[in-house]
Amino acid sequence: MSARTRREEQLVGILARERHAVSASTLARALAVTERSVRNYVRSVNDRFGAELLVSSSEGIRLDRTLYDEVRRRSDGRLRISSAPEERLDTLMVALVRSASVDVFDLEEQLCVSVSTIEADVARARPLFAEYGLTLVREGDRIGIEGTERQKRRFLRSLLYNASESAGLEVMRGIRSEPDSAVARLHRLVMTGLEHYGHLPNQYVLGELMTHLSLVAERFGHDGTVGETGPARRDSAAGGPVADESAAEAVAESFRKVYGWALPPEELDVLRAYLDAGRDRDASSGAEEDEALSVVARTTVDHVCGLFGLGHPRDETLDALLVHIQSLGRRVRSGNQWLNPLGQGFKAAHPVVHEITLHLSQALESHLGAALSEGEIDYLSFHLGTAFQDNIDAGPRVTYTIVTPSYGRLSETTIDRIVRAASDDAVCDRTIMDLSHDVTAVPSDIIISSVPVPDAGDIPVVQVSPFVDAADASAIAGAIG
């Protein structure tokens, strides 16, 4: 995705979360661009959409929600507004890798472009597939990909690493680079308050929350429409998801200290939604755990790890995800799902994370016997983004699975020496000590084993001695390099 396309997606994402028009100067500060660039983005989005999706007036820029909602209804809520060439190419390539073959005219309908545009995209995709040993083949109106499952998994994984960042993460970078700014001071106070009340927000949601608060400060602080300067209070009639009330009040009080006025009452509901979505709770704190739902979630996470060639999430992040899913199940059963689509900017900037989320949400829907709201899917994206952040941070390095039978300290020593031999050029995404395990299902690029692995399929195997001597270390380095 190009930098311009990413900014346009972030612009739409910001306006989708705001109830009122936002000034061009405020948007420029949020996107770290000039006001002229913002106006150019507005024209570009409207031209690509074929209608005035972003409406400019003396009050600022707002989203035409009627048009926005109509497009989302037509696309079953799963197609993004933008049909920018980079995003369209990603969508096309994922469709080709995921299917035996795809009809050109089906792609034309799905992507809302002409057949000639599809043909041009296919030509662009061919060398990208070739980098991973995949061959694009054409038979009449059908297009397919030839290659091994391992090659396809590596290609899908590469799309995840090429994903761009959301506006929220850009705000977090700005906080680090300008520690004396108002938003940086607000960030420090917010973190202190949340930590005091036991909230540990993941960085995606925290970034989106800080973006929202900075926009509120710009919008209301400049036009002087808010006169109250006392501590923020909860509107007892407010509905929606309720986070720890003390933590929400702490954030509102931090805002008042920095900007000198209290948040408008309607903003407190938004605060609670962000906090409830972003809190990584202790997995042991849920008294009503739904074990069956957790099993479905674990199984699906294992499946998408294999499908996209991802390392398995760390235990603590997976536990936080499972606690969130257990809470989701209770909301679905009570008919009180979250509706706030807070993740629009994230979804647009991280299409592969959203694709992974759809796999998980479909499995949960099947188990629960009910459709998840768009807001619930957005919140799942935040949590999954955190769960797979280690993979994103690591980049497209070679992944390996260690296979060694459990044998006291010897197996621990074997694993330690293999990891040291692989160094930072590769990442171990799992260790198998049960020799009955089906190794053909692992998503890794290679297998490093201290015992023979005759049935590894198309995955290369490096067999080493349990003591991992210098020759073994050299063989490991050669396989990775």
Number of C-alpha atoms within 10 A of each C-alpha: 16 12 9 12 22 22 23 24 25 25 23 23 23 26 21 20 17 15 10 14 18 22 20 19 16 19 24 17 16 22 23 16 13 14 17 12 18 24 15 13 20 20 17 16 23 16 12 14 16 9 12 16 22 23 15 18 10 7 11 16 20 21 24 15 14 9 14 15 12 12 17 14 12 10 13 9 14 15 17 17 18 18 18 18 14 15 19 19 20 18 18 19 22 17 15 21 23 15 11 12 18 19 14 20 15 13 18 16 11 13 17 13 14 13 15 11 14 20 13 11 18 18 12 12 16 16 14 15 20 13 11 17 14 20 16 19 13 13 9 8 11 14 17 19 21 17 15 13 17 21 21 24 22 21 24 20 21 19 18 22 17 14 17 19 17 24 26 25 20 16 24 20 12 16 21 11 11 12 13 10 13 15 23 20 17 22 24 13 19 22 17 15 21 21 13 13 14 14 21 17 21 19 18 22 25 24 22 25 23 21 22 22 21 20 20 18 21 19 18 15 16 10 8 9 10 13 12 13 13 13 17 22 16 15 11 6 5 12 8 14 20 17 19 15 13 14 21 28 20 21 26 25 22 24 26 20 17 16 16 16 22 22 26 17 13 11 14 20 19 19 23 21 21 24 26 20 25 24 21 22 21 14 17 10 9 13 7 10 18 16 11 11 19 19 12 16 22 16 14 19 21 18 19 19 22 19 21 21 26 27 23 20 22 13 10 14 20 21 20 21 25 23 23 22 22 21 15 21 22 16 15 20 12 9 10 13 19 21 17 18 17 27 27 23 27 27 24 27 24 21 21 24 23 23 17 22 24 17 14 23 22 16 17 22 14 11 14 15 11 13 13 19 17 19 17 23 21 25 26 25 27 24 28 22 23 23 22 20 17 15 22 18 9 14 16 19 14 20 22 26 22 23 26 24 18 13 10 8 8 14 18 13 14 23 21 12 18 24 19 10 20 24 13 12 13 20 20 20 21 16 16 17 13 11 13 7 11 11 19 12 14 26 29 27 22 23 25 27 23 21 15 14 17 8 11 16 12 13 21 15 23 20 18 21 13 20 15 20 14 10 11 20 18 14 17 24 16 11 17 18 10
